[in-house]
Amino acid sequence: KMIALAASLLMMGAVATAPAASAAAPEFVAVKKTQFTRNGHPYYIAGANFWYGAYLGANDRPRLLKELDTMKAMGINNLRVLAVSEKTDMKSAVRPATTSAPGKYDERLLAGMDYLLAEMAKRDMTAVIYLNNFWQWSGGMTQYLNWFAGTPALDPNVTKDYETYMRETARFYTNEKAQAEYRNVIRTFINRKNTVTGKPYAGDPVIMSWQLANEPRPGNASSTPEEKAVYVKWIADTAAYIRGLDRNHLVSTGSEGLAGSAHDAELFEKAHASKDVDYLTYHLWPKNWGWIDSKRVDATWNGALEKSSHYLNVHIDYAKKMGKPIVLEEFGMDRDGASFDIKAPTTVRDRFYKVVFDVVVGRAEQGDPIAGFNFWAWGGAGRAANADYWWKEGNDLMGDPPQEEQGLYSVFDTDKSTIALIRGYADRLHALERK
Ligand SMILES: O=C1NC[C@H](CO)[C@@H](O)[C@@H]1O
């Protein structure tokens, strides 16, 4: 009888629906049309790349707290961090690694992520966590193939052959044993309970998005239609797998945009069409892509500016067409004269950052689907230890991973002009959240 009565009350609409989430507990970042929302407001990303955040959470907590406070003071509200690294023989990879062998995870480094997330939550920051790496500096997909296909982990810093590296690394997507271990890592993270806060990761709003990998590519620039189809399927299957484990958090790919999609716009759109991919990502690297020569800025700046402006805008137009938000989650420029020296000026970097921010923040203010940025990358108090600027185990970690000179793209805590630039534009994005 009670059931019948309840049903009739429900039918009559007399029963109140569940109360809205309380304002006190932060809500999960969600997507509403082409915007992020959080706590009932639009949400914008004024973010940093901080790949080594969990490493500091395990090995240098005093420095971590200082870095988080400095970034918070700059208006940074989001950090893009590496989840795991894989043990490898490759010289240019970070050590120690989280995964020493398939299924063997270093609990201390996993607890480093717990601490990082706990401290980020205290500062009302959110995390984008990437679960693998197309590149070699954390072991990544090439190391999975070394484990399961027996092929050598190819370090492009040694082979100097990126085309072969990219074509071979894309075999990861179809190697069943590698995919099984990758899903073990995904499940280990998503089902983990934070040992600092006691919160299950899957129920913690400090996490904004699970990201399939850092810069996953379909292969190299001459990827075949078959390789492109494999890539699209891997994204859709993995995103669906994550969604099946965790319906609270967003899912993203970590794509660079066209540069990471064999310059094939149709591929970029297909790769992000899955209903389980909640927003688009893109990255902008004028120096890496040969658009600017840092030793001949006068001769190459205009060409780089033209290409960068187009790249910045065309991806926002793709997002508009696809009806999903997009985040520029990586961009960077080296120090003047291609110097790695922390004392070198950052005139060109600051000029480039301003170009990026004027497009990203300007179009966000116009209501376009660009949801913000993460600059690459926060170096903070980290300092290069060696005269040749290469990283060795035990040296400070900083924005530049071990495959690059320590000081290449890092923004240090002494880079006052760049920090001021970031803070000014972060404030403009946060002003949009109050609407
Ligand atoms: O994800 C990345 N994108 C570009 C960075 C700087 O070259 C690089 O360090 C990293 O692999």
PDBQT file of the ligand as one rigid body, heavy atoms in Angstrom, charges set to zero:
ROOT
HETATM    1  O1  LIG A 501      53.910  17.213 -23.818  1.00  0.00    +0.000 OA
HETATM    2  C1  LIG A 501      54.910  17.829 -24.154  1.00  0.00    +0.000 C 
HETATM    3  N1  LIG A 501      54.819  18.806 -25.070  1.00  0.00    +0.000 N 
HETATM    4  C2  LIG A 501      55.863  19.726 -25.366  1.00  0.00    +0.000 C 
HETATM    5  C3  LIG A 501      56.847  19.796 -24.231  1.00  0.00    +0.000 C 
HETATM    6  C4  LIG A 501      57.969  20.781 -24.554  1.00  0.00    +0.000 C 
HETATM    7  O2  LIG A 501      58.655  20.403 -25.698  1.00  0.00    +0.000 OA
HETATM    8  C5  LIG A 501      57.378  18.404 -23.952  1.00  0.00    +0.000 C 
HETATM    9  O3  LIG A 501      58.315  18.415 -22.912  1.00  0.00    +0.000 OA
HETATM   10  C6  LIG A 501      56.228  17.468 -23.565  1.00  0.00    +0.000 C 
HETATM   11  O4  LIG A 501      56.501  16.170 -24.021  1.00  0.00    +0.000 OA
ENDROOT
TORSDOF 0
